[in-house]
Amino acid sequence: MRALLGVDLPGFRPVDQDVWTDDAGDVLSLHWFGLKPDLPAALDDGPALRASLAAYTAEAGGGLIEASVKPLGGLPALRQILKLPLPGQAHGQVFIGSFTVPRAECSTVVKIQAPERGTTGMREAMVMARVGPGDYFRPHPYAPGLQGGLPFHEADHARWDEQFPDHPLSRVRRVLAELAATVRVEPPFAALPPFAG
């Protein structure tokens, strides 16, 4: 089922069915899952949902930067931003932003992936130099005792995006904002029974 319209944003060109890329090499993709969503909690149980997602991402070796429930095309959607080590490389990360729109027995996901290229870690190093090492690393806001995965730190905050507009995390946030403004939901998908958790 085609669930979302308006995903093919300006500046992205098609490379496959429901897959687009841009000049920075970021990849935008649309996915359909004909199974009951495996979200760890209901969308209206924010603390449990965010803590579980933070733990799951850490177990996978990554770090959850943001998770919140926002409307996408008029339906409630889970908006996430996470970071993962670049596969097969000693340095660098890939930043992934997504909207998951769950219904009772299926879901659709639109995802943007932006890898670091060239010299990595510049945003992190410059932010640490400004705030100092003691204020750089923070307990995870969704799961303060969380261990493992990539650490949560000051450079992950959106307040630094304007100073680092070309950083992949900044690009991910911009694309998610564009998607939130342009995506429309197909009426048959919107009419399906909602996800209850």
Phi and psi restraints in degrees (value plus and minus 20) as a CYANA .aco file:
   2 ARG   PHI    -104.3   -64.3
   2 ARG   PSI      98.4   138.4
   3 ALA   PHI    -125.9   -85.9
   3 ALA   PSI     -51.9   -11.9
   4 LEU   PHI    -142.7  -102.7
   4 LEU   PSI     124.0   164.0
   5 LEU   PHI    -140.9  -100.9
   5 LEU   PSI     135.1   175.1
   6 GLY   PHI      64.7   104.7
   6 GLY   PSI      -4.3    35.7
   7 VAL   PHI     -97.3   -57.3
   7 VAL   PSI     -49.2    -9.2
   8 ASP   PHI     -96.0   -56.0
   8 ASP   PSI      63.9   103.9
   9 LEU   PHI     -91.5   -51.5
   9 LEU   PSI     133.3   173.3
  10 PRO   PHI     -77.2   -37.2
  10 PRO   PSI     121.6   161.6
  11 GLY   PHI      72.9   112.9
  11 GLY   PSI     -32.2     7.8
  12 PHE   PHI    -127.1   -87.1
  12 PHE   PSI     120.6   160.6
  13 ARG   PHI    -139.9   -99.9
  13 ARG   PSI     126.5   166.5
  14 PRO   PHI     -89.7   -49.7
  14 PRO   PSI     120.5   160.5
  15 VAL   PHI    -143.1  -103.1
  15 VAL   PSI     -34.4     5.6
  16 ASP   PHI    -186.4  -146.4
  16 ASP   PSI     156.7   196.7
  17 GLN   PHI     -83.9   -43.9
  17 GLN   PSI     103.4   143.4
  18 ASP   PHI      40.7    80.7
  18 ASP   PSI       8.5    48.5
  19 VAL   PHI    -156.0  -116.0
  19 VAL   PSI     111.5   151.5
  20 TRP   PHI    -153.3  -113.3
  20 TRP   PSI     136.5   176.5
  21 THR   PHI    -157.3  -117.3
  21 THR   PSI     144.3   184.3
  22 ASP   PHI    -145.6  -105.6
  22 ASP   PSI    -196.3  -156.3
  23 ASP   PHI     -87.4   -47.4
  23 ASP   PSI     -41.5    -1.5
  24 ALA   PHI    -101.2   -61.2
  24 ALA   PSI     -28.2    11.8
  25 GLY   PHI      67.6   107.6
  25 GLY   PSI     -13.1    26.9
  26 ASP   PHI     -92.1   -52.1
  26 ASP   PSI     128.4   168.4
  27 VAL   PHI    -138.9   -98.9
  27 VAL   PSI     105.3   145.3
  28 LEU   PHI    -128.4   -88.4
  28 LEU   PSI     111.8   151.8
  29 SER   PHI    -165.0  -125.0
  29 SER   PSI     133.4   173.4
  30 LEU   PHI    -140.8  -100.8
  30 LEU   PSI     113.9   153.9
  31 HIS   PHI    -151.4  -111.4
  31 HIS   PSI     129.0   169.0
  32 TRP   PHI    -143.6  -103.6
  32 TRP   PSI     114.9   154.9
  33 PHE   PHI    -147.5  -107.5
  33 PHE   PSI      95.3   135.3
  34 GLY   PHI    -108.8   -68.8
  34 GLY   PSI      17.0    57.0
  35 LEU   PHI    -148.3  -108.3
  35 LEU   PSI     138.9   178.9
  36 LYS   PHI     -79.1   -39.1
  36 LYS   PSI     110.0   150.0
  37 PRO   PHI     -78.1   -38.1
  37 PRO   PSI     122.3   162.3
  38 ASP   PHI    -120.2   -80.2
  38 ASP   PSI      11.8    51.8
  39 LEU   PHI     -84.6   -44.6
  39 LEU   PSI     122.4   162.4
  40 PRO   PHI     -96.9   -56.9
  40 PRO   PSI     -27.2    12.8
  41 ALA   PHI    -180.8  -140.8
  41 ALA   PSI     147.3   187.3
  42 ALA   PHI     -87.4   -47.4
  42 ALA   PSI     134.2   174.2
  43 LEU   PHI     -83.8   -43.8
  43 LEU   PSI     -45.5    -5.5
  44 ASP   PHI    -109.2   -69.2
  44 ASP   PSI     -15.8    24.2
  45 ASP   PHI    -126.1   -86.1
  45 ASP   PSI      49.4    89.4
  46 GLY   PHI     -73.7   -33.7
  46 GLY   PSI     -71.7   -31.7
  47 PRO   PHI     -79.0   -39.0
  47 PRO   PSI     -65.6   -25.6
  48 ALA   PHI     -86.9   -46.9
  48 ALA   PSI     -60.1   -20.1
  49 LEU   PHI     -83.0   -43.0
  49 LEU   PSI     -69.2   -29.2
  50 ARG   PHI     -87.3   -47.3
  50 ARG   PSI     -61.9   -21.9
  51 ALA   PHI     -83.3   -43.3
  51 ALA   PSI     -62.4   -22.4
  52 SER   PHI     -86.2   -46.2
  52 SER   PSI     -61.5   -21.5
  53 LEU   PHI     -86.2   -46.2
  53 LEU   PSI     -58.8   -18.8
  54 ALA   PHI     -82.2   -42.2
  54 ALA   PSI     -62.9   -22.9
  55 ALA   PHI     -86.6   -46.6
  55 ALA   PSI     -62.8   -22.8
  56 TYR   PHI     -81.7   -41.7
  56 TYR   PSI     -63.8   -23.8
  57 THR   PHI     -86.3   -46.3
  57 THR   PSI     -59.4   -19.4
  58 ALA   PHI     -84.3   -44.3
  58 ALA   PSI     -60.0   -20.0
  59 GLU   PHI     -82.1   -42.1
  59 GLU   PSI     -50.3   -10.3
  60 ALA   PHI    -104.2   -64.2
  60 ALA   PSI     -17.2    22.8
  61 GLY   PHI      71.6   111.6
  61 GLY   PSI     -14.2    25.8
  62 GLY   PHI    -131.3   -91.3
  62 GLY   PSI    -181.8  -141.8
  63 GLY   PHI    -164.6  -124.6
  63 GLY   PSI     111.6   151.6
  64 LEU   PHI    -103.3   -63.3
  64 LEU   PSI     103.2   143.2
  65 ILE   PHI    -112.7   -72.7
  65 ILE   PSI     -66.6   -26.6
  66 GLU   PHI    -165.1  -125.1
  66 GLU   PSI     127.1   167.1
  67 ALA   PHI    -171.4  -131.4
  67 ALA   PSI     107.8   147.8
  68 SER   PHI    -177.0  -137.0
  68 SER   PSI     142.0   182.0
  69 VAL   PHI    -120.7   -80.7
  69 VAL   PSI     100.8   140.8
  70 LYS   PHI    -152.6  -112.6
  70 LYS   PSI     133.8   173.8
  71 PRO   PHI     -94.0   -54.0
  71 PRO   PSI     121.2   161.2
  72 LEU   PHI    -152.3  -112.3
  72 LEU   PSI      92.7   132.7
  73 GLY   PHI      42.0    82.0
  73 GLY   PSI       5.3    45.3
  74 GLY   PHI      71.8   111.8
  74 GLY   PSI     -24.8    15.2
  75 LEU   PHI    -129.1   -89.1
  75 LEU   PSI     129.7   169.7
  76 PRO   PHI     -88.1   -48.1
  76 PRO   PSI     114.8   154.8
  77 ALA   PHI    -156.4  -116.4
  77 ALA   PSI     127.5   167.5
  78 LEU   PHI    -106.1   -66.1
  78 LEU   PSI      96.1   136.1
  79 ARG   PHI    -119.9   -79.9
  79 ARG   PSI     104.6   144.6
  80 GLN   PHI    -150.4  -110.4
  80 GLN   PSI     127.2   167.2
  81 ILE   PHI    -150.5  -110.5
  81 ILE   PSI     109.5   149.5
  82 LEU   PHI    -159.0  -119.0
  82 LEU   PSI     147.0   187.0
  83 LYS   PHI    -148.2  -108.2
  83 LYS   PSI     123.8   163.8
  84 LEU   PHI    -156.5  -116.5
  84 LEU   PSI     131.3   171.3
  85 PRO   PHI     -81.3   -41.3
  85 PRO   PSI     123.9   163.9
  86 LEU   PHI     -84.7   -44.7
  86 LEU   PSI     105.1   145.1
  87 PRO   PHI     -79.0   -39.0
  87 PRO   PSI     113.5   153.5
  88 GLY   PHI      53.9    93.9
  88 GLY   PSI      -8.1    31.9
  89 GLN   PHI    -147.3  -107.3
  89 GLN   PSI     129.1   169.1
  90 ALA   PHI     -97.0   -57.0
  90 ALA   PSI     -44.4    -4.4
  91 HIS   PHI    -151.9  -111.9
  91 HIS   PSI     141.0   181.0
  92 GLY   PHI      75.9   115.9
  92 GLY   PSI     139.5   179.5
  93 GLN   PHI    -156.3  -116.3
  93 GLN   PSI     139.9   179.9
  94 VAL   PHI    -135.4   -95.4
  94 VAL   PSI     116.0   156.0
  95 PHE   PHI    -125.8   -85.8
  95 PHE   PSI     112.6   152.6
  96 ILE   PHI    -145.7  -105.7
  96 ILE   PSI     106.4   146.4
  97 GLY   PHI    -137.9   -97.9
  97 GLY   PSI     123.3   163.3
  98 SER   PHI    -171.8  -131.8
  98 SER   PSI     135.1   175.1
  99 PHE   PHI    -136.1   -96.1
  99 PHE   PSI     103.7   143.7
 100 THR   PHI    -127.4   -87.4
 100 THR   PSI     101.8   141.8
 101 VAL   PHI    -128.0   -88.0
 101 VAL   PSI      79.3   119.3
 102 PRO   PHI    -110.4   -70.4
 102 PRO   PSI     124.1   164.1
 103 ARG   PHI    -141.7  -101.7
 103 ARG   PSI     159.9   199.9
 104 ALA   PHI     -79.1   -39.1
 104 ALA   PSI     -60.8   -20.8
 105 GLU   PHI    -145.2  -105.2
 105 GLU   PSI      -7.4    32.6
 106 CYS   PHI    -183.6  -143.6
 106 CYS   PSI     155.4   195.4
 107 SER   PHI    -179.6  -139.6
 107 SER   PSI     142.9   182.9
 108 THR   PHI    -150.9  -110.9
 108 THR   PSI     126.9   166.9
 109 VAL   PHI    -152.5  -112.5
 109 VAL   PSI     112.3   152.3
 110 VAL   PHI    -133.1   -93.1
 110 VAL   PSI     112.0   152.0
 111 LYS   PHI    -154.8  -114.8
 111 LYS   PSI     121.1   161.1
 112 ILE   PHI    -140.7  -100.7
 112 ILE   PSI     109.6   149.6
 113 GLN   PHI    -137.8   -97.8
 113 GLN   PSI     106.0   146.0
 114 ALA   PHI    -150.3  -110.3
 114 ALA   PSI      86.4   126.4
 115 PRO   PHI    -106.0   -66.0
 115 PRO   PSI     131.7   171.7
 116 GLU   PHI     -90.0   -50.0
 116 GLU   PSI     121.9   161.9
 117 ARG   PHI    -151.5  -111.5
 117 ARG   PSI     134.0   174.0
 118 GLY   PHI      48.2    88.2
 118 GLY   PSI    -160.2  -120.2
 119 THR   PHI     -89.5   -49.5
 119 THR   PSI     104.8   144.8
 120 THR   PHI    -123.3   -83.3
 120 THR   PSI     137.3   177.3
 121 GLY   PHI      62.6   102.6
 121 GLY   PSI     -10.1    29.9
 122 MET   PHI     -87.5   -47.5
 122 MET   PSI     -64.3   -24.3
 123 ARG   PHI     -78.6   -38.6
 123 ARG   PSI     -66.8   -26.8
 124 GLU   PHI     -82.8   -42.8
 124 GLU   PSI     -65.1   -25.1
 125 ALA   PHI     -85.5   -45.5
 125 ALA   PSI     -60.2   -20.2
 126 MET   PHI     -91.0   -51.0
 126 MET   PSI     -58.8   -18.8
 127 VAL   PHI     -87.2   -47.2
 127 VAL   PSI     -62.6   -22.6
 128 MET   PHI     -81.0   -41.0
 128 MET   PSI     -59.1   -19.1
 129 ALA   PHI     -83.3   -43.3
 129 ALA   PSI     -52.2   -12.2
 130 ARG   PHI     -99.1   -59.1
 130 ARG   PSI     -61.2   -21.2
 131 VAL   PHI    -116.8   -76.8
 131 VAL   PSI     -37.1     2.9
 132 GLY   PHI      68.6   108.6
 132 GLY   PSI     128.5   168.5
 133 PRO   PHI     -78.7   -38.7
 133 PRO   PSI     -53.7   -13.7
 134 GLY   PHI     -86.8   -46.8
 134 GLY   PSI     -46.6    -6.6
 135 ASP   PHI    -125.7   -85.7
 135 ASP   PSI     -16.4    23.6
 136 TYR   PHI    -101.4   -61.4
 136 TYR   PSI     -75.4   -35.4
 137 PHE   PHI    -103.5   -63.5
 137 PHE   PSI     118.4   158.4
 138 ARG   PHI    -151.1  -111.1
 138 ARG   PSI     132.9   172.9
 139 PRO   PHI     -81.6   -41.6
 139 PRO   PSI     128.0   168.0
 140 HIS   PHI     -85.3   -45.3
 140 HIS   PSI     110.3   150.3
 141 PRO   PHI     -85.4   -45.4
 141 PRO   PSI     -42.8    -2.8
 142 TYR   PHI    -114.6   -74.6
 142 TYR   PSI     -40.9    -0.9
 143 ALA   PHI    -172.2  -132.2
 143 ALA   PSI      61.0   101.0
 144 PRO   PHI     -75.7   -35.7
 144 PRO   PSI     -50.3   -10.3
 145 GLY   PHI    -112.2   -72.2
 145 GLY   PSI     -10.2    29.8
 146 LEU   PHI     -82.2   -42.2
 146 LEU   PSI     114.9   154.9
 147 GLN   PHI    -139.2   -99.2
 147 GLN   PSI     133.6   173.6
 148 GLY   PHI      67.8   107.8
 148 GLY   PSI     152.8   192.8
 149 GLY   PHI      50.6    90.6
 149 GLY   PSI    -185.9  -145.9
 150 LEU   PHI    -104.3   -64.3
 150 LEU   PSI     116.5   156.5
 151 PRO   PHI     -90.2   -50.2
 151 PRO   PSI     132.1   172.1
 152 PHE   PHI    -104.2   -64.2
 152 PHE   PSI     115.4   155.4
 153 HIS   PHI    -169.7  -129.7
 153 HIS   PSI     151.2   191.2
 154 GLU   PHI     -78.4   -38.4
 154 GLU   PSI     -56.2   -16.2
 155 ALA   PHI     -88.2   -48.2
 155 ALA   PSI     -32.6     7.4
 156 ASP   PHI     -94.8   -54.8
 156 ASP   PSI     -36.8     3.2
 157 HIS   PHI     -90.2   -50.2
 157 HIS   PSI     127.1   167.1
 158 ALA   PHI     -84.9   -44.9
 158 ALA   PSI     -42.1    -2.1
 159 ARG   PHI     -83.1   -43.1
 159 ARG   PSI     -36.3     3.7
 160 TRP   PHI    -113.9   -73.9
 160 TRP   PSI     -26.7    13.3
 161 ASP   PHI     -80.3   -40.3
 161 ASP   PSI     -60.5   -20.5
 162 GLU   PHI     -83.9   -43.9
 162 GLU   PSI     -54.1   -14.1
 163 GLN   PHI     -99.2   -59.2
 163 GLN   PSI     -38.7     1.3
 164 PHE   PHI    -149.8  -109.8
 164 PHE   PSI      43.9    83.9
 165 PRO   PHI     -85.5   -45.5
 165 PRO   PSI     -44.2    -4.2
 166 ASP   PHI    -113.2   -73.2
 166 ASP   PSI     -22.9    17.1
 167 HIS   PHI     -87.4   -47.4
 167 HIS   PSI     124.0   164.0
 168 PRO   PHI     -78.5   -38.5
 168 PRO   PSI     -52.9   -12.9
 169 LEU   PHI     -85.5   -45.5
 169 LEU   PSI     -60.7   -20.7
 170 SER   PHI     -83.4   -43.4
 170 SER   PSI     -60.6   -20.6
 171 ARG   PHI     -85.2   -45.2
 171 ARG   PSI     -60.3   -20.3
 172 VAL   PHI     -80.8   -40.8
 172 VAL   PSI     -65.8   -25.8
 173 ARG   PHI     -82.5   -42.5
 173 ARG   PSI     -58.6   -18.6
 174 ARG   PHI     -84.1   -44.1
 174 ARG   PSI     -63.9   -23.9
 175 VAL   PHI     -84.8   -44.8
 175 VAL   PSI     -61.7   -21.7
 176 LEU   PHI     -80.9   -40.9
 176 LEU   PSI     -58.9   -18.9
 177 ALA   PHI     -84.9   -44.9
 177 ALA   PSI     -60.3   -20.3
 178 GLU   PHI     -84.1   -44.1
 178 GLU   PSI     -63.2   -23.2
 179 LEU   PHI     -81.9   -41.9
 179 LEU   PSI     -63.2   -23.2
 180 ALA   PHI     -80.2   -40.2
 180 ALA   PSI     -50.8   -10.8
 181 ALA   PHI    -105.4   -65.4
 181 ALA   PSI     -42.9    -2.9
 182 THR   PHI    -135.2   -95.2
 182 THR   PSI     -44.6    -4.6
 183 VAL   PHI     -90.2   -50.2
 183 VAL   PSI     118.3   158.3
 184 ARG   PHI    -140.0  -100.0
 184 ARG   PSI     131.2   171.2
 185 VAL   PHI    -123.4   -83.4
 185 VAL   PSI     114.3   154.3
 186 GLU   PHI     -85.0   -45.0
 186 GLU   PSI     114.4   154.4
 187 PRO   PHI     -73.8   -33.8
 187 PRO   PSI     -61.2   -21.2
 188 PRO   PHI     -81.5   -41.5
 188 PRO   PSI     -55.5   -15.5
 189 PHE   PHI     -89.5   -49.5
 189 PHE   PSI     -62.8   -22.8
 190 ALA   PHI     -82.7   -42.7
 190 ALA   PSI     -48.2    -8.2
 191 ALA   PHI    -100.1   -60.1
 191 ALA   PSI     -29.9    10.1
 192 LEU   PHI     -87.7   -47.7
 192 LEU   PSI     134.5   174.5
 193 PRO   PHI     -78.3   -38.3
 193 PRO   PSI     120.1   160.1
 194 PRO   PHI     -91.7   -51.7
 194 PRO   PSI     140.0   180.0
 195 PHE   PHI     -92.2   -52.2
 195 PHE   PSI     112.7   152.7
 196 ALA   PHI    -130.0   -90.0
 196 ALA   PSI     -29.2    10.8
